[in-house]
Amino acid sequence: MQPFKRILLTGVNGQVGHALKARLTTIGELVALDRSQLDLANADAIRSAVQAIKPDLIINPAAYTAVDIAESQPLQAQAVNAIAPGIFAEEAAKINALLIHYSTDYVFDGLKNSPYVEDDLTQPVSVYGKSKLAGEDAIRAVGVPHLILRTSWVYGSYGKNFLRTILRLASEREGLKIVADQIGAPTSADAIADATVTILRDIKSGQSGTYHLTNAGETSLYGFAQGIVDTYEGMQAVKGWPDLKTYVSNILPITTSEYPTPAARPANSRLNCSKLKHDFNIELADWREALLDVMHSANFRPQQ
Ligand SMILES: NC(=O)c1ccc[n+]([C@@H]2O[C@H](COP(=O)([O-])OP(=O)(O)OC[C@H]3O[C@@H](n4cnc5c(N)ncnc54)[C@H](OP(=O)(O)O)[C@@H]3O)[C@@H](O)[C@H]2O)c1
């Protein structure tokens, strides 16, 4: 393992940032900043923070992740997702720091009929996807040692996500209609954070690259919603959770065209993670197992 003396972590109130914060203290001295302490829309603030903290590792899970709102706020998405990563890379290069950055399946158009590999043609179909791709490109252009970890459908016990939205809706409504023609791999923030720590323990000096990092298996958003409600029903008695109004049997599949959103989303979000297995011997658990782990965890509160 490379020794890391000081780590700068962004976005600590986000799903992945929160999960990372809990784990990174075992790796080095951690300086973990939220938006109020470091606004990624402010390029000068990023430069000043890196120059003052002098980290040898920068981890940047912060992002403008409001995919639909980004369609009407392209400049805000661009500042955080495209410009800020490039500035981190420039500052990291000046002090020989390693940069770990997260990206998304939304850099692809979803038209491929098998899981995407890292070198596949990128063709984002949303403002968010374009801004995230521009962030990746900006980091690669600087040429600093970096890892770009592309993941998909992130959820966890903390933050705003599909798991918590489905449980809230299922407790309020008798029946849900969920899109069944978008497929991908739900990926827990805990799994992403665990994999990041494993990578950091194994990474060689100067090693760089883009990697796909998701839980194994695949499903549709409809299948994910069914899995959530099914898991809830299986654990409900033991945990003393209240009844939901929606049962698995009254979740209905619909098409993307029946649920129009401001941003287009790829129909195929599947990412092939073989490169991560090959280079770091990391293979994440099946998404159903990860979902069970999250819902079993002591800090999971279904009704919050
Ligand atoms: N969520 C997904 O489904 C998904 C899928 C694929 C890839 N990813 C990627 O995975 C990474 C982690 O995502 P996540 O799910 O953890 O996101 P998240 O839960 O939405 O958290 C994003 C964090 O970024 C922070 N942030 C936003 N604008 C900021 C700004 N101007 N300055 C500083 N911080 C700012 C937010 O701060 P506040 O808490 O103050 O809002 C939040 O803490 C991101 O790179 C994302 O693009 C996510």
The ligand as an ORCA input file, in Angstrom:
! r2SCAN-3c Opt
* xyz 0 1
  N     -26.675      8.613     -7.318
  C     -26.569      7.792     -8.357
  O     -27.496      7.041     -8.691
  C     -25.295      7.745     -9.153
  C     -25.238      6.891    -10.269
  C     -24.037      6.831    -10.990
  C     -22.952      7.591    -10.613
  N     -23.062      8.425     -9.544
  C     -21.880      9.236     -9.195
  O     -21.394      8.774     -7.946
  C     -20.838      9.873     -7.206
  C     -21.459      9.923     -5.832
  O     -22.866     10.127     -5.979
  P     -23.854     10.128     -4.738
  O     -24.976      9.214     -5.072
  O     -23.096      9.954     -3.481
  O     -24.400     11.625     -4.839
  P     -25.294     12.423     -3.804
  O     -25.773     11.527     -2.729
  O     -26.262     13.214     -4.598
  O     -24.220     13.397     -3.144
  C     -23.600     14.385     -3.886
  C     -22.910     15.315     -2.921
  O     -22.307     16.344     -3.697
  C     -22.514     17.538     -3.007
  N     -22.487     18.707     -3.866
  C     -23.359     19.055     -4.848
  N     -23.033     20.255     -5.331
  C     -21.935     20.668     -4.646
  C     -21.137     21.830     -4.676
  N     -21.401     22.862     -5.504
  N     -20.084     21.911     -3.832
  C     -19.812     20.915     -2.958
  N     -20.529     19.798     -2.877
  C     -21.588     19.683     -3.715
  C     -23.874     17.414     -2.357
  O     -23.952     18.350     -1.323
  P     -25.312     18.624     -0.499
  O     -25.408     17.441      0.427
  O     -25.039     19.909      0.181
  O     -26.401     18.685     -1.514
  C     -23.856     15.976     -1.908
  O     -23.325     15.864     -0.611
  C     -21.067     11.102     -8.059
  O     -19.917     11.342     -8.829
  C     -22.196     10.708     -8.991
  O     -22.154     11.429    -10.200
  C     -24.188      8.507     -8.788
*
